[in-house]
Amino acid sequence: MQISMPFSLSLLLSLVFFSFSLSYAASDPTYQSLLQCLSQSIPSQNASAILFSNTNPSYASVLQAYIRNARFNTSTTPKPAIIITPTEESHVSAAVNCSQKVGFHLKVRSGGHDYEGLSYVFGQPFFILDMFNLRSISVDISDESAWVQAGATLGELYYNIWESSNVHGFPAGLCPTVGVGGHLSGAGYGTLIRKYGLASDHIVDARIVDVNGKILDREGMGEELFWAIRGGGAASFGVVLAYKVKLVRVPETVTVFRVDNLLSDNANTTDIAYKWQSVAATTDNNLFMRMILQPATRNRRRTVRVSIRGLYLGDANSAVALLNRDLPELGLRRENCTETSWIGSVLWWTSIAVGTSPTALLDRNVNNADFLKRKSDYVQTPIPRTGLESLWQKLIEGNVGLACNSYGGRMDEISATETPFPHRAGNLYKIQYTVNWDEPGNVADLNFTSQARELHEFMTPFVSKNPRRAYFNYRDIDIGTAENWSYEEGKVYGESYFPGNYERLVDVKTAVDPENFFRNEQSIPPRT
């Protein structure tokens, strides 16, 4: 027999628990010190409303909402003492100043998509500055620009652009729940990369809180800091509040397509993959193609699937004609193609059916995380057929896939020192190694992460060298981490993410944050 609790008793217990939480927070010296400090610049009622100590009934839900990798949502994962959820820019300034006064480190989280959880995990006592409330977007079509706060998502940005124009877009990422703050500060790319370059290439102004709690725009921060936060990872230098970006023109009609081939079914599969490497980086700038290589099962036998997905800025007949000229091995036909608008292509790339209302892009999909590991590489010369054939065998043995994203086009035209992101001319494509799993626990974690590392090691002969390059936004602590934040520690991963630009980033860091308050396991260190 089920016994229901009387409503009055349930309410009483809830009030008792809430009162206990408040009293416990009141007795917590860290919470009290932070609240007292914040209350000097924020009304105390407002200050307490944006703080979630670990005794607050909402603490767990706030923390977990933007954890995007389940590997860092376990009972043993280090947790913040307090989560600060600013609703105004002045709250961020106060949080930066007061965290330093209280003596706690501050991790900044925009969307929570850092693959290694570095925006919400730390091995020392820390607070999280959670930016999700700062999400306003203001589109000015007459100026072809938009101001976007750091806590907004890419999906929200795309939706707001679509509301204002059907011939404008923005060259950022494919995942609509990614936070603008981290994505743009680490460069950011998407299907418009060959036509328009990176998201960070289109930043024309910004607002940032520096280590002194001052709010600075481009003029106030100076060109060196402005350079650094457009691809160098803003978390090393301050807290970005908002970016002003220039929008780009897109045609009213674009075409998306997908062609899959199984190695076991099509003798030309290796030829397709081999030729894609050169064609994808040299074809018409209006065409972007991603090649996905992944293990598959057919008739209970393991094989490899080679999937070519693309966006063409034009009509389907033109796309088919172009591919039949440049990559006839693919056999693209009109029935493989879908004509849509640019916003429709955004939905298509996120596996949302074309024709679905763009309001789907406003779903933040919180509390949704897989166990995952990611790594990256850059390919500068085509992998030979023999190399691809050995890769097929390696893929069949495991669970890791490769997403290969074509470069060339506009990327070849921008200098490697224009922004901190240096991977421009000379790169055919970027590889993202991907593996997801559902099973919790150390055994599964070791199994799948080891597979990713082994495949990454296997690829060594085929990818960039001296240094082996990696994409900063595909965070990978296997490259190296900082324990003392020395220049030499930082150089290990800094020269991989930012070859040729690491020294300049160190100089900026030394100038704007010499005491290294803004730091994480892969941040840019000061020179001394």
Secondary structure by P-SEA (a helix, b strand, c coil): ccccccaaaaaaaaaaaaaaaaaaaaacaaaaaaaaaaaccccaaaaaaacccccccaaaaaaacccccccccccccccccbbbbbccaaaaaaaaaaaaaabbbbbbbcccccccccccccccccccccccccbbbbbbccccbbbbcccccaaaaaaaaaaccccccccccccccccaaaaaaaccccccccccccccccccccccccccccccccccccaaaaaaaccccccccccccbbbbbbbbbccbbbbbbbbbbcccccaaaaaaaaaacccccccccbbbbbbbbbbccccbbbbbbbbbbcccccaaaaaaaaaacccccccccccbbbbcaaaaaaaaaccccccccccccccccccccccccccccccccccaaaaaaaaaaaaaccbbbbbbbbcccccccccccccccccccccbbbbbbbbbccccaaaaaaaaaaaaaaaaaacccccccccccccccccccccccccccaaaaaacccccccccaaaaaaaaaaccccccccccccccccc
